[in-house]
Amino acid sequence: MKKLLMTILMTAFCFTAYAGTQQDKMKACNADASKKTLMGDERKAFMRDCLAAKQERPLTSQQDKMKNCNADASKKMLKGDERKAYMKGCLSSK
């Protein structure tokens, strides 16, 4: 019963966080459309494209390390245990 309750609460939290980001995105797109004084079909097209666009978030330092180490391991064509060992060393050294 506790697991079910926790699952429901976590799901509700995730939906709330998602709704917040969508609202922020809608506000930003509306502001941009207003600045450009778009009307009618032009505004609809702009809003559709703006809302559909993925928001680019900068990588954290750990994500950046992972990206670089993965690229290096791929260039070296490492597989299996060799790749795991390389990645472990690469991620801990940088």
MILOSE-942494 format. One record per atom (N, C-alpha, C): residue in three letters; x negated, y negated, z negated. Coordinates in steps of 0.2 Angstrom, whole numbers, plus 5000, padded with zeros to 4 digits. Each point is the difference from the previous one (the first is absolute). Example, Ala and Ser with C-alpha at 12.3 -4.5 7.8 and 13.67 -1.06 7.14 Angstrom:
2
ALA493450284961/ALA500449945000/ALA499649945000/SER500249955004/SER499649944999/SER500449954997/
END
This chain:
94
MET499650065000/MET500449945000/MET499649945000/LYS499450004996/LYS499649945000/LYS499649995007/LYS499950055003/LYS499650005006/LYS500549975006/LEU500650024999/LEU500549975005/LEU500149924999/LEU500149994993/LEU500049924998/LEU499449965003/MET499450034999/MET499449975002/MET500049995007/THR500250055004/THR500050005007/THR500549955003/ILE500649994997/ILE500549955002/ILE499749934998/LEU499749994994/LEU499749944999/LEU499449985004/MET499650045002/MET499549995005/MET500249985007/THR500550045002/THR500349985006/THR500349935001/ALA500449994994/ALA500349935000/ALA499549955000/PHE499450014996/PHE499549955000/PHE499749995007/CYS499950065004/CYS499749995007/CYS500449965004/PHE500750025000/PHE500449965004/PHE500049934999/THR500049984993/THR500049934998/THR499449975003/ALA499450034999/ALA499449975003/ALA500049995007/TYR500350055004/TYR500049995007/TYR500549955002/ALA500549994997/ALA500549955001/ALA499749934999/GLY499649994995/GLY499649944999/GLY499649985005/THR499650055003/THR499549995006/THR500449985006/GLN500650035001/GLN500449995006/GLN500349934999/GLN500249984994/GLN500349935000/GLN499449955001/ASP499450014997/ASP499549965001/ASP499849995008/LYS500050065003/LYS499950005007/LYS500549965004/MET500650014998/MET500649965003/MET499949924999/LYS499849984994/LYS499949934999/LYS499549975004/ALA499450045001/ALA499549985004/ALA500149995007/CYS500450055003/CYS500250005007/CYS500549945001/ASN500549994996/ASN500449955000/ASN499749935000/ALA499549994996/ALA499649944999/ALA499649995007/ASP499750055002/ASP499749995007/ASP500449995006/ALA500650035000/ALA500549985005/ALA500249935000/SER500149984994/SER500349934999/SER499449955002/LYS499450014998/LYS499549965002/LYS499949995008/LYS500150065003/LYS500050005007/LYS500749975003/THR500449994996/THR500749975002/THR500350055006/LEU500050064998/LEU500350055005/LEU500750014999/MET500450015005/MET500750005000/MET500350065004/GLY500650034998/GLY500350055004/GLY499650065002/ASP500050025006/ASP499650065002/ASP499350004998/GLU499749945001/GLU499350004999/GLU499850014992/ARG500549974996/ARG499950024993/ARG500150074998/LYS500550035003/LYS500150074999/LYS499550045002/ALA499749995005/ALA499450045003/ALA499449994995/PHE499949944998/PHE499449984996/PHE500150044993/MET500649994997/MET500150034994/MET500050085000/ARG500250035006/ARG499950075001/ARG499350025000/ASP499649975004/ASP499350015000/ASP499649994994/CYS500249954997/CYS499749984993/CYS500150054995/LEU500650024999/LEU500250054995/LEU499750075001/ALA500050015007/ALA499750075002/ALA499350004999/ALA499649955000/ALA499350005000/ALA499850024993/LYS499450045000/LYS499750034994/LYS499649944997/GLN500150004993/GLN499649954997/GLN499350034999/GLU499549975002/GLU499350024999/GLU499749984993/ARG499950054996/ARG499749984994/ARG499250015000/PRO499649964997/PRO499350015000/PRO499950074996/LEU499450035002/LEU499850064997/LEU499749994993/THR500150044995/THR499749994994/THR499350035001/SER499549984996/SER499350025001/SER500050085000/GLN500450044996/GLN499950075001/GLN500350025007/GLN500549975002/GLN500350025007/GLN499549995005/ASP499649944999/ASP499549985005/ASP499550055000/LYS499850024994/LYS499450055000/LYS500250075003/MET500750024999/MET500250065002/MET500050005008/LYS500249945003/LYS500149995007/LYS499350015003/ASN499549964997/ASN499350015003/ASN499750064999/CYS500150044994/CYS499750064999/CYS500350055005/ASN500750005001/ASN500350045005/ASN499749995007/ALA499949945002/ALA499849995006/ALA499350035001/ASP499649994995/ASP499350025000/ASP500050085001/ALA500450034996/ALA500150085000/ALA500250025007/SER500549965003/SER500250025006/SER499550005006/LYS499649944999/LYS499449995005/LYS499550064999/LYS499950024994/LYS499550064999/LYS500350075001/MET500750005002/MET500350065002/MET500050054994/LEU500149974994/LEU500050054994/LEU500650034999/LYS500050064998/LYS500650044999/LYS500050044993/GLY500650014997/GLY500050054994/GLY499649974994/ASP499650054997/ASP499649984994/ASP499549955001/GLU499750005006/GLU499549945002/GLU500349944999/ARG500649995003/ARG500449945000/ARG500249984993/LYS500250054996/LYS500249984993/LYS499449974996/ALA499550045001/ALA499449984997/ALA499749935002/TYR500049995006/TYR499849935003/TYR500549954997/MET500750015001/MET500549954997/MET499949984993/LYS499850064996/LYS499949994993/LYS499449954999/GLY499550015003/GLY499449964999/GLY500149935003/CYS500350005005/CYS500149935004/CYS500449964995/LEU500650034998/LEU500449964996/LEU499849984993/SER499550044997/SER499749984994/SER499449955000/SER499750005006/SER499449965001/SER500149935002/LYS500649995003/LYS500149935003/LYS500349964995/
END
